[in-house]
């Protein structure tokens, strides 16, 4: 497939994944401290961060796909200068949850 190899594998009844191979300049990766053993994570993390920045994926989903909890994900976002997408809708949901838990009246 012209330099890109794709394979779709079924992980479960709910989730499917696609594996793709890309070529990146090694000098740029090395300059970012990314070596072969971390290249896949680096690309995946930055892809998901961009989706989050665009409002196309939630914080929880991004964290789950990277195998971390939300607090760890917030640290990654801070390190990457990605602001938290937290609007009125999220505030209202959090306030409703706090009320249900007896934390707000």
Backbone torsions as a table, in degrees:
resi	resn	phi	psi	omega
1	UNK	NA	54.6	174.6
2	UNK	47.4	55.2	175.1
3	UNK	85.6	-10.1	178.6
4	UNK	-120.7	123.8	179.9
5	UNK	-109.5	125.9	-178.7
6	UNK	-121.4	142.3	178.8
7	UNK	-143.3	121.8	177.9
8	UNK	-98.6	124.2	-177.7
9	UNK	-122.8	136.7	178.4
10	UNK	-82.8	120.2	178.7
11	UNK	-89.9	-35.8	178.2
12	UNK	-162.4	-178.4	179.0
13	UNK	-65.1	-27.5	-175.7
14	UNK	-94.4	-29.4	-170.8
15	UNK	-121.8	136.1	172.6
16	UNK	-124.2	151.4	178.6
17	UNK	-127.2	161.0	175.3
18	UNK	-127.4	130.8	176.5
19	UNK	-104.8	130.4	177.9
20	UNK	-132.0	151.8	179.8
21	UNK	-113.1	130.4	178.7
22	UNK	-127.2	155.5	177.1
23	UNK	-106.4	129.3	179.0
24	UNK	-128.6	145.4	178.8
25	UNK	-63.8	123.6	-175.7
26	UNK	-63.5	-32.8	179.9
27	UNK	-65.5	-36.2	178.5
28	UNK	-69.8	-43.9	177.6
29	UNK	-60.3	-47.6	180.0
30	UNK	-62.0	-37.3	179.8
31	UNK	-65.6	-21.1	177.4
32	UNK	-95.6	5.8	-179.1
33	UNK	75.5	21.2	-178.5
34	UNK	-104.0	116.3	178.7
35	UNK	-111.8	171.5	-170.6
36	UNK	-48.9	-40.2	-176.3
37	UNK	-71.6	-12.9	-179.0
38	UNK	-119.1	-0.2	-174.9
39	UNK	-62.0	-43.5	-178.8
40	UNK	-62.0	-45.7	178.6
41	UNK	-62.5	-43.0	-179.3
42	UNK	-58.4	-47.7	-179.0
43	UNK	-67.2	-44.5	-179.6
44	UNK	-62.5	-45.7	-179.6
45	UNK	-60.3	-47.0	-177.4
46	UNK	-69.8	-34.1	174.4
47	UNK	-62.3	-47.9	-179.2
48	UNK	-67.0	-38.3	176.6
49	UNK	-60.8	-39.5	178.5
50	UNK	-66.9	-41.2	175.7
51	UNK	-60.8	-41.1	178.5
52	UNK	-64.5	-45.1	-179.6
53	UNK	-57.8	-36.5	-179.9
54	UNK	-81.7	-2.3	179.5
55	UNK	76.2	22.7	-176.7
56	UNK	-99.8	-4.3	179.8
57	UNK	-149.1	147.3	-178.4
58	UNK	-85.7	162.9	176.7
59	UNK	-59.0	-45.9	-178.8
60	UNK	-63.2	-42.3	179.2
61	UNK	-65.8	-42.6	178.9
62	UNK	-61.2	-46.1	179.5
63	UNK	-60.7	-44.6	-179.4
64	UNK	-61.8	-42.4	-179.3
65	UNK	-66.8	-24.9	177.8
66	UNK	-96.0	0.6	176.8
67	UNK	71.4	36.4	178.2
68	UNK	-136.8	169.0	177.3
69	UNK	-89.2	174.3	-176.3
70	UNK	-63.4	-36.6	-179.9
71	UNK	-65.3	-44.3	176.4
72	UNK	-61.9	-39.3	-179.9
73	UNK	-64.7	-38.6	177.3
74	UNK	-61.2	-36.7	176.4
75	UNK	-64.5	-41.8	177.4
76	UNK	-63.3	-42.8	179.1
77	UNK	-62.6	-41.6	178.6
78	UNK	-61.9	-46.4	179.5
79	UNK	-62.0	-26.7	-177.7
80	UNK	-99.8	6.7	-179.0
81	UNK	56.7	40.7	177.1
82	UNK	-102.6	118.1	-179.4
83	UNK	-72.5	152.6	177.4
84	UNK	-72.6	128.0	174.0
85	UNK	-82.5	95.6	-176.4
86	UNK	-135.9	102.2	-177.2
87	UNK	-111.4	-167.0	-177.7
88	UNK	-60.2	-42.3	-178.6
89	UNK	-60.7	-44.6	178.8
90	UNK	-65.8	-39.1	177.9
91	UNK	-62.2	-45.0	179.4
92	UNK	-62.5	-41.2	177.5
93	UNK	-62.3	-43.5	180.0
94	UNK	-65.4	-38.8	178.9
95	UNK	-66.8	-39.6	177.7
96	UNK	-63.6	-42.7	177.4
97	UNK	-62.8	-43.9	179.4
98	UNK	-61.9	-39.0	177.1
99	UNK	-63.5	-44.7	179.4
100	UNK	-61.3	-33.1	-179.6
101	UNK	-86.2	-0.2	179.8
102	UNK	77.5	17.7	-179.1
103	UNK	-88.6	-20.1	177.3
104	UNK	-132.8	153.9	177.0
105	UNK	-107.2	NA	NA
